[in-house]
């Protein structure tokens, strides 16, 4: 084993061939804390304790949840190996996004930020360590990554590019230390649209600067022309302005203020702004502006989701299409109500406007809100329940499947074969590259009158994740316990394959992590 020890020290590129060291292909994740020495100088004991807590409470469980193996930890870093490149990258994203939350309550100069590199390579495995160029490349990628970011090699990219809803920015071929050939490097963008938004933002800044320059030049020219006219223009205006403005301009001022406030909650009030100037001969309508001005606060609280009553009943939950959907079991669901559509951007932003939801959504108002974590969805239902004094909540997994089936037991609610124009998904004739799903209600409702119960946007439910239905409740109740750091997500999205559209399909994701295709709908008990 002496020659293996020389290899471990890095003095040899390959171990001697007569030492039959086990080898395997694996995805390697290398993580390291940026500025660790500086943090230790600032607060040695505090930094040490925080790093240990992060390793114990975040890194180790996250690796385990994504079916990886923590190989070793160093003072300021770690190495892990995964059978699946998808799980390796997903684990890396989850670690980085959770660290953002942990750093939020700490001054910036005390932030603990990891750089993470991921590579796919053939490696040598020993009981307490891993070796080889595959490991070295992961470490080099980590070394060039920016704090808080994940860099992956071309090998990883080729494996995950069609399997994860992420954005990838190519950084080209990089020459890294002690590796003979250049390495193709990609930066991972957890939000698939992030790179396009960054590029558009740069373009918009340039266009804005150009527009500002033109406006300054045009303004200067206009000022010069007016200055040249000077007194004649004032004399021309004075006779016409003095008799008329006092009766006409004064009524317009009150009406101008309600118009934008009425339009803000919804586009519908816009036409009402046109008739209001008509009764101009009567100055008295001006007091009517005060009742209409009182309307915006009520409208600002946001629209309440349209609900559909779902009858109770029994059904066979699950399928034999996937191990997570077994065993098929009989479940009885009590009557309840479910939102007719997934929660829209407009509905979500009413919560964001009330400072009760964590971010303001972008995109078309009538499209489903996306990039929502399970925790975000819980914030919304809490706000909605408090505002309406109704017991709004997320549906249970059993309620969701019962509602999605619409009283049927076929593969899809319309039958056993996928039909074009029946749902929004990658294989259903939709545009998987679109940044936002289609507006809600773009396809036919199921027999219960519910829209988009399959495709469109992934939908959170209340239940904790369980790997199968062994021990699942038979009364349609929420299934707690299990892996509650992850929660069940249903429906599939416009970027998923048709198999995700099945009512029986189930998946899970980390409760505190936002993802570009994740949305939700709400339920209400009688």
N, C-alpha and C positions, 0 to 999 in steps of 0.2 A: 504493500500500500504506500510505500515511500514515494513512488513516482506519481501516484495520485496526489499526494500532498504537495509535490512540486507544481502539479497542474493547478491545485487550489490556490497556490500563491501567485498564480498568473504568469509563471516563467515558461510555460509551455502552452502552445495552442491546442494540442490534443494529448490525451492520456495514452500511454502505451497500449497497443492493440491487444497484448496478451492479458491485460487486466479487463475482464469482461464487465465493465461498468454498464449498468442498465441505462438505456437511452429511450427517449420518447419525444414526440412532437407536442409542444404545449404553448399556450399563450402566457407570456411572462409580464407581470405588472411590477414595475419598480417605482417606488415613491420616496421622496426625500423632502425635508422641510427647507424652504427657502430662508436664508438669513438666520440659520440656527445659532451660529456663534454669536451674532449680535444679540439675539434674544436671551441667550445664556448670560451675556454680560449685563444686560438690563436687569434681569431677575432670574438668577440661576435656579433657585429652589422652586419658584413659582412656575417657570418654564418647564422644568423637569416634571413636575406634578401634572401640568396641563397636557404635556405630550403623552404621559403614561395613561391619563384618562381617555385621551383621544384614541390611543391604540386599543385600549380595553373596551371602550363604549361604542366606538365607531368603526375603526378599521377592521378589527378581528371579526365582529359579528357581520359586517357588510360583506366581507370576503366569504364567510360561511354561507350567508343567505344566497349568494350568487354561485354557490357550488364550487368555490375555489379552495385552495389550501395555502394558508400562511406559512411560507417556508422559514422565514426568519425576520426578526426586527433588529435594527441597529439603533444607535442612540437617537438618530434623527430620521430614520427611514425604515422601509420594509421591502421585502420581495414576496410575491405570491405567484402561484401558478394555477392555470385553469385549463380544463379540457376544451372549453368553448371560448373562442375569441369574442363572441357576442357578450357572454357573461363577464368576460374580463373588462371590456370597455364599459359595459353598463355599470359594473361595480366601481370603476374609476370615476364615472360621472357622478354616481351617488355620493361617493366620498367627498368629491370637490363641492357639490352643492350643499351637503350637510355642513361642511366647514364654513361656508358662507354664513349660514345661520348662527353657528357658534361664534364667529368673529363679530357679528353685528353688535354685540353688547360690550365689545372690548375696543379701546382706542387703537387706531390703525397701526401705530408703531409696535403694538403687542400682538398683532395678528399672527396666527400660526397658519401658514399656507404651504401646501404641498405642491411640488412639481411631480407629474406622473408621466412615465413612458411605458408604452405597451408594445411588445414585439412577439411575433410568432417564430419559433425556432426549434430545432432539434437539440435537446439538452441532455446532459448527464445528471443522473439523480443519485444522490447519496442520502442516507437517513436524515441528515440534518442540514443539507444544503443542495444547491443545484449549480451547475457550471456549464460553460460553453459560450460560443459566440452569440447564441440566442439570448442568453442572460446579459452579456456585455452590451449588445445593441439596445436592449430595454433600458439599461442603466445610462447609456449615452443619450438616448432620447429624453429621459428624465432630466439629464444635465442641461439640455438646451431648451427645455420647455419653460414657458413663463410661469411664475407663481399662480396657482389656482387653475392651471390648464392641463389638458391631457394631450400628449403627442403620441401618435401611433405610426408604425412602420407601414410600408406598402403592402407587406404580407398580411397584416391585420386588416388593412383597408379593403383588400380584395375579398376577404372573407365576410366582412360585415356590411359592405356598401349597400346591398339590397335587403338587408335583414334588420336594420335599425333606422328609425326615423330621426336621423341626425344630420347636421350639416358638417361638411368636411372642407377645410381650406388647405389646398396643396401648398406646401412650402418648398417643393422641389427636391432635388437630390442634395443631400448634405454629406460632407466628408466628416466622419467622426473619429475620435481618437482610438488608435489601435485596431480599427476595422479597415480591412483592405479596400473593399468596394464601397462606393457611396451608398447611402441609405435614402430611399424615398420616404419623405416625412409628410404627415398630414396633421393638422390641428383639428381637434374634435370640437364641434359646436353643438351642445346638447339641443338647442332649438334649431330645427332644420332651416328655418327662415332667417336665422341670425346673420349669416354671411351676406345674404341678399339685402337684408336691412342695413347692414354696415356699409355695403357698397352704395346703396341708394342714398344713405345719409351723407356719404362723402360727396356724391353727385349733387345732392340738394344743397349742401353747403356752398359748393362752387357756383351753382346756379343762383343761390341767394346772394352771394357776394357780387356776382355779375349784375343781378337785378338791382342791388343796392347802388352800385356804381352808376348804372343807367339812370336810376331815379334821382340821384344827386345831381347828375349833369342836367337832366330834364327839369328838375326843380330850379336849378340855377338859371336856366334859360327862361323859364316861366317867370321867375321873380324879376329878371331883367326886363322882360317885355312889359310886365305890369308897372314896373318902376318908370319905364319910358312913357307909358300912358298917363300914369299918375292922376292928376286932378281931373282930366276929362272923364275918366271912368267913374270917379266918385260922384261927379256932378250928374252923370247919366243915371247912376243908381239911386241917388238921393230922392228925386221926385217920386220914383216908382216904389221904392222900398218903404218910405215913411207912411203912406196911407195904408198899404196892404199888409205888411208883416204883422202888425199887432193882432188882427183877428185870425190870420191864417197860420202863422208860424207857432203861436202859442198852443192851439189845439194839437198840432202835429207832434210837438215834443212829448206830451204824455203818452200818445199812441205809439210812438217809436220805441218806448221802453218795454211795454208788454210784448211787442211782436217777437223780439229775439227770445225772451224768456218762455214764451209759449212754444216756440219752435224747438227749444232745447230738449224737452222731454220726448217729443215725438214729432215727426214731420207733419202729422195731420193738421195741427193748428195753423200751418202756414197759409192756407187759403183764407182763413178767417181774418188774417191781417189785411187782406185786400178790401173786403167790405167795410171795415171799420173807418177808413178815411171817407167813405161815401157820405155819412151824415154830417158833413162838415158845416153846413149852414147852421146847425144848432150847436152852439158852444157848450150846451148843458151835458151832452154825452161824455164830456171829459171826466165827470165823477165816476162814470162806469169803468174808467181805467183802474180805479182802486180795487173793485172786486176782482177784476181779471188779474191785477197784480198780486192779489192774495192767492190766486190759483197755483202759481209755480211752486211754492213750498210743498203743497200737497202732491203735485205732479212729480216733484223732485224725489219723492220717496220711492218712485219707480213702479212699473206695472207688476201686478201680481200674476204669476204664471197661470195659464188656462189649464184647468184640471179635467180629467176624464175619470168617471167612476168605473172601477174594475170589479166585476162580480167575483165573489169568492168561489172556490171550487177545489177539486182534487186533480192532480195531474202526475205524470211520470217525469220526474226531473232527472236530467243527465242524458248521457248517450254512451255508446261504445266506441265512438270515434277517437277518443283520447283518454289516456289513463286518468287524467285529472277529473274527467266527467263520469267516472264510475265509482260505485255501482249505481245503476239506474234505480231510483227509489221513489216511492209514492209519497207525495207531499200534499197537504191540505192547506189552502191559503184563505184567510178571511177577507171579506170585502174591504177595499181601500180605494184611494184615488191616486192617480199618477199624472204628472204634467204631460200635456198633450204633445209637447215637443221638448227636446233638450233645452236647458237654460241658454238663452241667447246672450249675445254681447250687450244688447240694450238692457236686459234684465240684470245682468251681472254688474254693469257699470252704475246702475242705481245703487247697488250695495257699495261699490267703490266710491261713489260720490258721497255716500253717508259715512265714509271712513271706516266701514265695517269689514271690507274685503281688501285683501292685500295688494292689489294692483289694478290699474285701469286697462281694460282689454282694448285692443285695436281691431280694426276690420269692420265689415258690414254689420249694422245693428241687428239684422234679422238672421245672421248666421249663428251657429252654436258657439258659445265661448270655448276657447281651447287653452292649452297650457295651464290647466288647473290641477293642483295636487288634491289628494283626498282631504288634507287639512284645510285647503282653500274652500272646497265644497262644503265642509262642515261649518266654516265661518258664514257662508252664504245662507244655509238653512237656519242657522241660529239667528241671524239678522232678520230673515224673512218671518220666522216664527214670532220674534219679538215685535216686529212692526205690525203684523196682521192679527196677532193674538190667536193664531192657529198653530196646531202641532205639526208644522212642516218638518220633514226629516229626509234622509236618504232612504231609498227602498232597501229591503233585504234582498239578498241574492235570489232567494226562492221567489219573492214577489216579482223581481225583475224578469226572471225566466218565464214565470206564469203569464205575466203581461205581454212579454215578447212573443210567446207562442200564440196568443189570441184564441185560445181554445182548441188549438190544433196539436197534433203529435208528429207532424212531418218534419223533415230536416230543416226546412224554412217554413215560415207561416203560410206561404202561398203554395208549397208543394215540396217535392224531393229534389227538384232540379233548379239551379240558379237561372233566373230570368233577367234578361237585359231590361233596364229601366225599373227594376224593383227595389234597388238599394244603391247606395253610394259607396263603392269600394274600388280597389285597383283593378279587379277583374270584371267589374260590372259596367264597363264603358265609361268610367269616370276619369278625372285628371288627377293622378296620384301626385303630380308635381306641384299642384296648386298650394298656395300658402294658407288657404282657409277653406273649410268645407263649404258645400252648397248651403243656401239658406234653408232653414228648417221647413219641413213640409213639402219638399221638392218631389217626393214620391208618394205613392198611394199609402193610406193608413192600413194597419192590420185590422182584423175583425173586431178588436176592442176599440177602434178609433184612435189608436196611438200611432204617431209618426216617428220614423227613424229609429225603430227598435231593431237595429242591425245595420251597420255601416254608418257613414256620416261622421260620428265622433265617438270615441271610447267613452264609456259611462261608468263612473264610480258607483259602488253600492256600499252599504254599511259594514258588511261582514269582513272579519279578519280572514287571511288566506289560509286555506287547508289544502294539502296536496291532492286529496281526493274526497269522496263523500262518505268515507267510513265514519260512522258516528254522527252524521249530520242530523239536525232536527227535522222532524216530520210535520211540524205545524207552521212552517213558513217564517219562523222567527229568525232574527239576526243570529248568526253563528259566531260567537265570541271565542276567545282562546286562540289556539293555533299560533301562527306567526303574525302577531298584530303590528309588527313594524311594516308589514305589507298588507294591503287590502285588495279585495277582489275588484276587478274591472271587467265590464261586459261590452258587447255590441260590435267590437271592431271599428275601424275608422275608414275614412276615404283613402287612406294610404295602405290599408291591409288587404290581404287576399280574401277571396270569397268565403273561404272556410271560417273566417272570423265572424262572418255575418250570421252564422247559425245561432239560434236562441240558446242552444246548449253550450256554446263555446264560452270558456272562462279563462281568465288570465289574472295576473296580479302585478302590482308595482309598489314601490316604496311610498309610504303614506305622505312623506313630507317633500317629495320631489315633483316638480312640475315637468310635464312632458308635452310636446307640441300637439299631440292628437287627443289628449285627455280632456273630457268634459263631464257633464253629469245631468241628471234630471231629478226632480223631487217627488216625494210621496206624501200622502196625508191620510191619517187614520180617520174613520168616520167620527 
